[in-house]
Amino acid sequence: MALDLREGFSVALHSTHYRVLHIQAERQVSLLNERTSSITYLTMDEVDVYSQQGQLKVITDQDVLFREDGLPPIPSALPANHRPRLQRSLAYVRAVLAQTEHYSREQETLPVIAEVAKQLRDAKPPSSITIYRWCRSFLDNNADPLALAPRTANCGRRKGQIDVEVIELFYETIDTYYLSRARNSRIDAHAELCDRVIEANHQRPKEEWLRAVSYSGFCKLIKRLLDPFIVMVRRMGEKHARRYFRSRDRGPVALFALERIEIDHTRLDIIIVHPITREPLGRPTVTVAIDRRSRMVVGIYIDLEPPSSIAVLMCLRQAVTSKQAILDDILECQGFTWPVEGQFRLICMDNGPEFHSNVHKQFCADLHADMQYCPPGKPWYKGAVERFIGTLNRRLIHKLPGTTWSNPVERGDYPSEKLASLTLHELRQMVFRWVVIDYHNTRHHELGETPLQCWTRLVDEHPVPPLPQSLSLEVETGLAFEKTISNGRIGIKGLLYHHPYLIHLQQKLPGKPKVMLRIDPEDVTQAYIYDPLNKALIKLECLTDVELGTSWLDFQRTRKARAQDTTDQTGPDAEQVRQEKAKLRRDVHQTHLQAEKRLKQTQRKKKQAPRRSPKGDVLISAPESPENHAWGEASSPAGWSLERLLLEGDSK
């Protein structure tokens, strides 16, 4: 190969920058596109052709350091047994060059050699000829210490022990048997190679038999000759290989506080219990928002319900408002601060349906915050919040009673259901305490300081814009709906609200347009309606029997439980109620059928009775024709009978 390529080199192919990933001797070269992360494969002939045409060039400014003589670029990278030998040679050379300029004269170098040997306790000091050779090599290489390093790179056999035919059988076995989606093991692939070598020996004389490689040698050949990316593509699939060999840089970057927040949710590794019955209720869901730059927790919400748009709204509402009320409710947090509040610039999240809801999009639009959805299957776009969830489970949740650990292997025979003792409220208080006292005041290895120290420094340099007064009410009443006023009232999902002005607003609005209804998710009794005529918000009165301070999720959970209790009635009383309902329904239907029967009888008697003329004479009605009689019977409801149509496959 005319072009000097090494693994790790940066090259330009068709004016595009590539990185040399792997060089397979006399076969092909793997190139990584540094912009798109795609892999390009070139044979050695193609490399020579592109090099001669000037389309493939080695970039002069390389970030890979190497030496032409095959030695490491720095002395500390030498093998452990070579470094003492290098230090010994340098001691002799530097002493000789410091005391004489004529290092070729034996009578001048021998006293220096003896003195250095005594200091080093060297039983076998080098000869004057060796010292002369060392000094000349040292000076010819501009006093480079590595010029005296032992050169054993070319020691050993100059020719490999494996026959060329066996190497060809190795590539054939790897290509047809090992590199497949069946994912055959290396042991089976080695056995297949040995079988092919034996079959090849059947066609050779005994003195020319090929020698199969051992299993360890087979594994070394795979490591040395095969590109690991190609191995993973052929065995695991291209998508898996590209994800594993992706560029692992630092990911998205934020420069100041609340420039970028990341939000995600997951089930916590703990079982909580009912506050009264103490029965296990299951694993709660936590929704967390974290500041990318300072790693401060900006919002955290825990609830039993699965991930929902309401949980996201509650977390973001906590993110932009003050947390002083939370700290006041926890006695142990007195004296600590949680100073994160204000408007954020961008929110990063995954593609869950709760992040595509109208409630979430409306909230971000109200705050003038940009939304960024991570590409599917790439969680490292929000790596900070993913790492925090793992830290929360590892440093707190796994130490609490009732934890389920992260997998069955870690859990072992730990009785999570029997030891569960924390309620939802107690778990929330414990998580808040851990965040404020422990996490915010523990040094972060990437920041080099605690998250609270980083936040304080960043806010001093670049203050966070506070939440405008016009947005405070929108944040408090984060649940927004479009509903129609009906009979002077407005309602949504079991909640009914009223105001004396609503009936007048209903009459003034043309048609039946929908108006904006905003509800406080933490207290459903607090609701407002927007008057588009006067451009004003009207505070409503809740007509539903709800306690003050009931949250939206608690109300909907209670409402759902009541509906479930009504539909899932069991026992003898429920069965009797069901039977009586069915009897009443059938009796009502039978009453209607009897009324229809009496009506038909009355109509038939009227038709059969003789008619009288105005003078009082009796008129005999003419008999009905067969046609009229047939039509009369067919036109009555009883005459229209259902005809059973035969479907395909039914027997006639």
ABEGO torsion letter per residue (X at the ends): XABBBBBGBBBBBGGBBBBBABBBBGABBBBBBAAAGBBBBBBAAAAAAAAAAGABBBBABBABBBBAAGBBABAAABBAAAAAAAAAAAAAAAAAAAABABAABAAAAAAAAAAAAAAAGBABBBBAAAAAAAAAAAAAAGGBAAAABBBAAABEBABBABBAAAAAAAAAAAAAAABBAAGBBAAAAAAAAAAAAAAAAAABBAAABBBBBBAAAAAAAAAAABBAAAAAAAAAEAAAAAAAABBBBAEBBBABBGABBBBBBBBBBBBBBBAAAGBBAEBBBBBBBBBAAAGBBABBBBBABBBBAAAAAAAAAAAABBAAAAAAABAAABGBBBABBEBBABBBBBABAAAABAAAAAAAAAAGBBBBBBBBGBAAABAAAAAAAAAAAAAAAAABBGBAEABAAAAEABBAAAABABBAAAAAAAAAAAAAAAAAABBBAAAGBBAAAAAAAAAAABBBBBBBAAAAAAAABABBBBBBBBGGBBBBGGBBBBBAAAAAAAAABBEBBBBBBBBBAABAABBBBBBAAAGBBBBBBBABBBBBGBBAAAAAAAAAAAAAAAAABBEAAAAAAAAAAAAAAAAAAAAAAAAAAAAAAAAAAAAABBBBBAAGBBBBBBBBBAAAAAAAAAABAAABBBBBBBBBGBBX
